[in-house]
Amino acid sequence: MDENLHSPQRRLIELRMEHADLDDLIDRNPLDRGSDDLTLRRLKKRRLLLRDQIARLESQVDPPEPA
């Protein structure tokens, strides 16, 4: 049970969920009148970082087949 909590697959799910949450937040942000450009840039930077982490983890979990 404990090994499932720290498995790469679980981490991948958590990263995807966080990425989806940021997508939603960024999409709604321009609608907020009090939105801050710096905050929006930080959210987008975090989203890119998450995308890179997801890609790296996906390649570890399911490595590409040799040609």
Biopython code that builds the backbone (N, CA, C, O; Angstrom):
import numpy as np
from Bio.PDB.StructureBuilder import StructureBuilder

atoms = [
    (1, "MET", "N", (0.820, -1.196, 0.000)),
    (1, "MET", "CA", (0.000, 0.000, 0.000)),
    (1, "MET", "C", (0.860, 1.255, 0.000)),
    (1, "MET", "O", (0.607, 2.182, -0.769)),
    (2, "ASP", "N", (1.877, 1.290, 0.860)),
    (2, "ASP", "CA", (2.747, 2.457, 0.962)),
    (2, "ASP", "C", (3.501, 2.706, -0.335)),
    (2, "ASP", "O", (3.766, 3.855, -0.689)),
    (3, "GLU", "N", (3.850, 1.639, -1.048)),
    (3, "GLU", "CA", (4.578, 1.812, -2.300)),
    (3, "GLU", "C", (3.703, 2.466, -3.368)),
    (3, "GLU", "O", (4.226, 3.136, -4.258)),
    (4, "ASN", "N", (2.383, 2.285, -3.301)),
    (4, "ASN", "CA", (1.476, 2.935, -4.246)),
    (4, "ASN", "C", (1.415, 4.443, -4.030)),
    (4, "ASN", "O", (1.186, 5.203, -4.971)),
    (5, "LEU", "N", (1.622, 4.871, -2.785)),
    (5, "LEU", "CA", (1.577, 6.294, -2.487)),
    (5, "LEU", "C", (2.749, 7.054, -3.101)),
    (5, "LEU", "O", (2.662, 8.258, -3.343)),
    (6, "HIS", "N", (3.830, 6.348, -3.346)),
    (6, "HIS", "CA", (5.040, 6.995, -3.866)),
    (6, "HIS", "C", (5.412, 6.478, -5.253)),
    (6, "HIS", "O", (6.549, 6.651, -5.692)),
    (7, "SER", "N", (4.479, 5.856, -5.935)),
    (7, "SER", "CA", (4.767, 5.293, -7.249)),
    (7, "SER", "C", (4.843, 6.405, -8.296)),
    (7, "SER", "O", (4.212, 7.452, -8.150)),
    (8, "PRO", "N", (5.619, 6.168, -9.346)),
    (8, "PRO", "CA", (5.707, 7.156, -10.428)),
    (8, "PRO", "C", (4.342, 7.411, -11.082)),
    (8, "PRO", "O", (4.055, 8.531, -11.505)),
    (9, "GLN", "N", (3.514, 6.384, -11.163)),
    (9, "GLN", "CA", (2.191, 6.557, -11.766)),
    (9, "GLN", "C", (1.335, 7.510, -10.938)),
    (9, "GLN", "O", (0.623, 8.351, -11.487)),
    (10, "ARG", "N", (1.407, 7.377, -9.629)),
    (10, "ARG", "CA", (0.628, 8.276, -8.759)),
    (10, "ARG", "C", (1.144, 9.710, -8.874)),
    (10, "ARG", "O", (0.359, 10.657, -8.933)),
    (11, "ARG", "N", (2.453, 9.860, -8.906)),
    (11, "ARG", "CA", (3.054, 11.193, -9.052)),
    (11, "ARG", "C", (2.625, 11.819, -10.372)),
    (11, "ARG", "O", (2.355, 13.018, -10.441)),
    (12, "LEU", "N", (2.565, 11.003, -11.413)),
    (12, "LEU", "CA", (2.145, 11.479, -12.718)),
    (12, "LEU", "C", (0.702, 11.983, -12.671)),
    (12, "LEU", "O", (0.392, 13.027, -13.246)),
    (13, "ILE", "N", (-0.161, 11.265, -12.004)),
    (13, "ILE", "CA", (-1.557, 11.679, -11.852)),
    (13, "ILE", "C", (-1.634, 13.000, -11.097)),
    (13, "ILE", "O", (-2.387, 13.894, -11.481)),
    (14, "GLU", "N", (-0.855, 13.124, -10.020)),
    (14, "GLU", "CA", (-0.866, 14.356, -9.236)),
    (14, "GLU", "C", (-0.388, 15.548, -10.066)),
    (14, "GLU", "O", (-0.963, 16.634, -9.988)),
    (15, "LEU", "N", (0.661, 15.344, -10.857)),
    (15, "LEU", "CA", (1.177, 16.425, -11.697)),
    (15, "LEU", "C", (0.158, 16.831, -12.753)),
    (15, "LEU", "O", (-0.022, 18.019, -13.023)),
    (16, "ARG", "N", (-0.506, 15.852, -13.348)),
    (16, "ARG", "CA", (-1.526, 16.154, -14.362)),
    (16, "ARG", "C", (-2.692, 16.927, -13.750)),
    (16, "ARG", "O", (-3.232, 17.840, -14.375)),
    (17, "MET", "N", (-3.075, 16.564, -12.543)),
    (17, "MET", "CA", (-4.166, 17.277, -11.870)),
    (17, "MET", "C", (-3.772, 18.720, -11.582)),
    (17, "MET", "O", (-4.559, 19.643, -11.793)),
    (18, "GLU", "N", (-2.552, 18.904, -11.100)),
    (18, "GLU", "CA", (-2.092, 20.267, -10.811)),
    (18, "GLU", "C", (-2.013, 21.088, -12.098)),
    (18, "GLU", "O", (-2.362, 22.269, -12.105)),
    (19, "HIS", "N", (-1.556, 20.464, -13.186)),
    (19, "HIS", "CA", (-1.466, 21.131, -14.478)),
    (19, "HIS", "C", (-2.860, 21.549, -14.957)),
    (19, "HIS", "O", (-3.045, 22.662, -15.450)),
    (20, "ALA", "N", (-3.826, 20.659, -14.810)),
    (20, "ALA", "CA", (-5.198, 20.969, -15.216)),
    (20, "ALA", "C", (-5.772, 22.109, -14.369)),
    (20, "ALA", "O", (-6.477, 22.976, -14.886)),
    (21, "ASP", "N", (-5.471, 22.103, -13.082)),
    (21, "ASP", "CA", (-5.932, 23.184, -12.207)),
    (21, "ASP", "C", (-5.338, 24.533, -12.643)),
    (21, "ASP", "O", (-6.030, 25.551, -12.665)),
    (22, "LEU", "N", (-4.060, 24.516, -12.984)),
    (22, "LEU", "CA", (-3.421, 25.754, -13.442)),
    (22, "LEU", "C", (-4.004, 26.206, -14.774)),
    (22, "LEU", "O", (-4.203, 27.402, -14.988)),
    (23, "ASP", "N", (-4.279, 25.259, -15.674)),
    (23, "ASP", "CA", (-4.911, 25.605, -16.946)),
    (23, "ASP", "C", (-6.214, 26.353, -16.703)),
    (23, "ASP", "O", (-6.469, 27.392, -17.312)),
    (24, "ASP", "N", (-7.027, 25.819, -15.816)),
    (24, "ASP", "CA", (-8.308, 26.430, -15.503)),
    (24, "ASP", "C", (-8.122, 27.818, -14.904)),
    (24, "ASP", "O", (-8.810, 28.767, -15.282)),
    (25, "LEU", "N", (-7.193, 27.925, -13.976)),
    (25, "LEU", "CA", (-6.929, 29.197, -13.317)),
    (25, "LEU", "C", (-6.433, 30.249, -14.310)),
    (25, "LEU", "O", (-6.852, 31.405, -14.259)),
    (26, "ILE", "N", (-5.546, 29.845, -15.203)),
    (26, "ILE", "CA", (-4.998, 30.770, -16.205)),
    (26, "ILE", "C", (-6.085, 31.183, -17.200)),
    (26, "ILE", "O", (-6.151, 32.343, -17.608)),
    (27, "ASP", "N", (-6.931, 30.234, -17.586)),
    (27, "ASP", "CA", (-8.008, 30.556, -18.525)),
    (27, "ASP", "C", (-8.997, 31.549, -17.934)),
    (27, "ASP", "O", (-9.521, 32.401, -18.651)),
    (28, "ARG", "N", (-9.257, 31.451, -16.644)),
    (28, "ARG", "CA", (-10.208, 32.343, -15.992)),
    (28, "ARG", "C", (-9.585, 33.675, -15.595)),
    (28, "ARG", "O", (-10.306, 34.655, -15.401)),
    (29, "ASN", "N", (-8.283, 33.731, -15.472)),
    (29, "ASN", "CA", (-7.598, 34.898, -14.940)),
    (29, "ASN", "C", (-7.891, 36.185, -15.699)),
    (29, "ASN", "O", (-8.158, 37.201, -15.059)),
    (30, "PRO", "N", (-7.857, 36.196, -17.034)),
    (30, "PRO", "CA", (-8.120, 37.473, -17.726)),
    (30, "PRO", "C", (-9.513, 38.022, -17.450)),
    (30, "PRO", "O", (-9.756, 39.211, -17.651)),
    (31, "LEU", "N", (-10.422, 37.183, -16.997)),
    (31, "LEU", "CA", (-11.773, 37.643, -16.693)),
    (31, "LEU", "C", (-11.817, 38.417, -15.379)),
    (31, "LEU", "O", (-12.710, 39.235, -15.155)),
    (32, "ASP", "N", (-10.840, 38.145, -14.516)),
    (32, "ASP", "CA", (-10.777, 38.845, -13.239)),
    (32, "ASP", "C", (-10.178, 40.228, -13.463)),
    (32, "ASP", "O", (-9.084, 40.354, -14.014)),
    (33, "ARG", "N", (-10.888, 41.256, -13.038)),
    (33, "ARG", "CA", (-10.413, 42.622, -13.255)),
    (33, "ARG", "C", (-9.169, 42.938, -12.430)),
    (33, "ARG", "O", (-8.351, 43.762, -12.839)),
    (34, "GLY", "N", (-9.023, 42.314, -11.309)),
    (34, "GLY", "CA", (-7.889, 42.594, -10.445)),
    (34, "GLY", "C", (-6.680, 41.725, -10.742)),
    (34, "GLY", "O", (-5.756, 41.655, -9.933)),
    (35, "SER", "N", (-6.673, 41.059, -11.896)),
    (35, "SER", "CA", (-5.568, 40.149, -12.194)),
    (35, "SER", "C", (-4.259, 40.921, -12.349)),
    (35, "SER", "O", (-4.241, 42.074, -12.783)),
    (36, "ASP", "N", (-3.208, 40.279, -11.997)),
    (36, "ASP", "CA", (-1.885, 40.864, -11.965)),
    (36, "ASP", "C", (-1.025, 40.175, -13.019)),
    (36, "ASP", "O", (-0.978, 38.946, -13.069)),
    (37, "ASP", "N", (-0.349, 40.944, -13.856)),
    (37, "ASP", "CA", (0.485, 40.357, -14.908)),
    (37, "ASP", "C", (1.588, 39.476, -14.336)),
    (37, "ASP", "O", (1.887, 38.415, -14.884)),
    (38, "LEU", "N", (2.186, 39.909, -13.248)),
    (38, "LEU", "CA", (3.255, 39.122, -12.633)),
    (38, "LEU", "C", (2.725, 37.780, -12.151)),
    (38, "LEU", "O", (3.373, 36.751, -12.343)),
    (39, "THR", "N", (1.569, 37.780, -11.536)),
    (39, "THR", "CA", (0.961, 36.538, -11.064)),
    (39, "THR", "C", (0.652, 35.613, -12.237)),
    (39, "THR", "O", (0.898, 34.409, -12.168)),
    (40, "LEU", "N", (0.121, 36.175, -13.296)),
    (40, "LEU", "CA", (-0.198, 35.377, -14.480)),
    (40, "LEU", "C", (1.065, 34.770, -15.084)),
    (40, "LEU", "O", (1.068, 33.604, -15.478)),
    (41, "ARG", "N", (2.131, 35.552, -15.159)),
    (41, "ARG", "CA", (3.398, 35.023, -15.684)),
    (41, "ARG", "C", (3.928, 33.897, -14.815)),
    (41, "ARG", "O", (4.440, 32.903, -15.329)),
    (42, "ARG", "N", (3.810, 34.046, -13.501)),
    (42, "ARG", "CA", (4.271, 32.991, -12.586)),
    (42, "ARG", "C", (3.446, 31.721, -12.748)),
    (42, "ARG", "O", (3.989, 30.616, -12.721)),
    (43, "LEU", "N", (2.146, 31.875, -12.915)),
    (43, "LEU", "CA", (1.290, 30.701, -13.122)),
    (43, "LEU", "C", (1.659, 29.975, -14.415)),
    (43, "LEU", "O", (1.724, 28.746, -14.454)),
    (44, "LYS", "N", (1.896, 30.745, -15.463)),
    (44, "LYS", "CA", (2.259, 30.138, -16.746)),
    (44, "LYS", "C", (3.621, 29.454, -16.669)),
    (44, "LYS", "O", (3.819, 28.393, -17.262)),
    (45, "LYS", "N", (4.548, 30.049, -15.950)),
    (45, "LYS", "CA", (5.867, 29.449, -15.785)),
    (45, "LYS", "C", (5.762, 28.131, -15.007)),
    (45, "LYS", "O", (6.410, 27.142, -15.348)),
    (46, "ARG", "N", (4.941, 28.136, -13.966)),
    (46, "ARG", "CA", (4.717, 26.921, -13.180)),
    (46, "ARG", "C", (4.068, 25.835, -14.038)),
    (46, "ARG", "O", (4.411, 24.658, -13.926)),
    (47, "ARG", "N", (3.128, 26.239, -14.895)),
    (47, "ARG", "CA", (2.472, 25.277, -15.782)),
    (47, "ARG", "C", (3.476, 24.650, -16.747)),
    (47, "ARG", "O", (3.420, 23.446, -16.998)),
    (48, "LEU", "N", (4.390, 25.451, -17.287)),
    (48, "LEU", "CA", (5.422, 24.910, -18.180)),
    (48, "LEU", "C", (6.350, 23.948, -17.443)),
    (48, "LEU", "O", (6.731, 22.910, -17.982)),
    (49, "LEU", "N", (6.708, 24.296, -16.217)),
    (49, "LEU", "CA", (7.542, 23.418, -15.405)),
    (49, "LEU", "C", (6.847, 22.080, -15.170)),
    (49, "LEU", "O", (7.466, 21.020, -15.267)),
    (50, "LEU", "N", (5.559, 22.143, -14.862)),
    (50, "LEU", "CA", (4.791, 20.916, -14.651)),
    (50, "LEU", "C", (4.741, 20.079, -15.929)),
    (50, "LEU", "O", (4.869, 18.855, -15.880)),
    (51, "ARG", "N", (4.557, 20.741, -17.068)),
    (51, "ARG", "CA", (4.514, 20.008, -18.336)),
    (51, "ARG", "C", (5.831, 19.282, -18.589)),
    (51, "ARG", "O", (5.833, 18.140, -19.050)),
    (52, "ASP", "N", (6.940, 19.933, -18.293)),
    (52, "ASP", "CA", (8.249, 19.296, -18.444)),
    (52, "ASP", "C", (8.404, 18.112, -17.496)),
    (52, "ASP", "O", (8.917, 17.063, -17.887)),
    (53, "GLN", "N", (7.964, 18.278, -16.251)),
    (53, "GLN", "CA", (8.045, 17.187, -15.280)),
    (53, "GLN", "C", (7.181, 16.008, -15.712)),
    (53, "GLN", "O", (7.579, 14.852, -15.564)),
    (54, "ILE", "N", (6.005, 16.302, -16.242)),
    (54, "ILE", "CA", (5.109, 15.246, -16.715)),
    (54, "ILE", "C", (5.761, 14.489, -17.867)),
    (54, "ILE", "O", (5.743, 13.258, -17.888)),
    (55, "ALA", "N", (6.333, 15.209, -18.816)),
    (55, "ALA", "CA", (6.977, 14.561, -19.966)),
    (55, "ALA", "C", (8.145, 13.686, -19.515)),
    (55, "ALA", "O", (8.318, 12.571, -20.008)),
    (56, "ARG", "N", (8.939, 14.192, -18.583)),
    (56, "ARG", "CA", (10.075, 13.428, -18.075)),
    (56, "ARG", "C", (9.603, 12.150, -17.376)),
    (56, "ARG", "O", (10.160, 11.073, -17.594)),
    (57, "LEU", "N", (8.596, 12.275, -16.555)),
    (57, "LEU", "CA", (8.078, 11.139, -15.812)),
    (57, "LEU", "C", (7.413, 10.128, -16.749)),
    (57, "LEU", "O", (7.541, 8.920, -16.551)),
    (58, "GLU", "N", (6.709, 10.615, -17.761)),
    (58, "GLU", "CA", (6.084, 9.711, -18.736)),
    (58, "GLU", "C", (7.136, 8.888, -19.466)),
    (58, "GLU", "O", (6.928, 7.705, -19.734)),
    (59, "SER", "N", (8.260, 9.510, -19.786)),
    (59, "SER", "CA", (9.312, 8.767, -20.491)),
    (59, "SER", "C", (9.963, 7.726, -19.578)),
    (59, "SER", "O", (10.465, 6.712, -20.063)),
    (60, "GLN", "N", (9.961, 7.961, -18.270)),
    (60, "GLN", "CA", (10.492, 6.979, -17.319)),
    (60, "GLN", "C", (9.520, 5.822, -17.131)),
    (60, "GLN", "O", (9.924, 4.660, -17.083)),
    (61, "VAL", "N", (8.238, 6.150, -17.025)),
    (61, "VAL", "CA", (7.227, 5.145, -16.774)),
    (61, "VAL", "C", (7.008, 4.276, -18.008)),
    (61, "VAL", "O", (6.884, 3.056, -17.902)),
    (62, "ASP", "N", (6.960, 4.911, -19.179)),
    (62, "ASP", "CA", (6.708, 4.189, -20.426)),
    (62, "ASP", "C", (7.769, 4.595, -21.444)),
    (62, "ASP", "O", (7.496, 5.401, -22.333)),
    (63, "PRO", "N", (8.992, 4.036, -21.321)),
    (63, "PRO", "CA", (10.069, 4.447, -22.218)),
    (63, "PRO", "C", (9.739, 4.090, -23.671)),
    (63, "PRO", "O", (9.072, 3.088, -23.929)),
    (64, "PRO", "N", (10.207, 4.911, -24.617)),
    (64, "PRO", "CA", (9.940, 4.615, -26.042)),
    (64, "PRO", "C", (10.618, 3.316, -26.463)),
    (64, "PRO", "O", (11.690, 2.960, -25.973)),
    (65, "GLU", "N", (9.958, 2.620, -27.387)),
    (65, "GLU", "CA", (10.521, 1.368, -27.881)),
    (65, "GLU", "C", (11.665, 1.664, -28.849)),
    (65, "GLU", "O", (11.610, 2.633, -29.605)),
    (66, "PRO", "N", (12.692, 0.830, -28.823)),
    (66, "PRO", "CA", (13.798, 1.047, -29.747)),
    (66, "PRO", "C", (13.346, 0.834, -31.205)),
    (66, "PRO", "O", (12.469, 0.015, -31.480)),
    (67, "ALA", "N", (13.947, 1.567, -32.105)),
    (67, "ALA", "CA", (13.565, 1.493, -33.523)),
    (67, "ALA", "C", (13.994, 0.210, -34.160)),
    (67, "ALA", "O", (13.747, -0.003, -35.347)),
]
sb = StructureBuilder()
sb.init_structure("model")
sb.init_model(0)
sb.init_chain("A")
sb.init_seg("    ")
for serial, (resi, resn, name, xyz) in enumerate(atoms, 1):
    if name == "N":
        sb.init_residue(resn, " ", resi, " ")
    sb.init_atom(name, np.array(xyz, "f"), 0.0, 1.0, " ", f" {name:<3s}", serial, name[0])
structure = sb.get_structure()
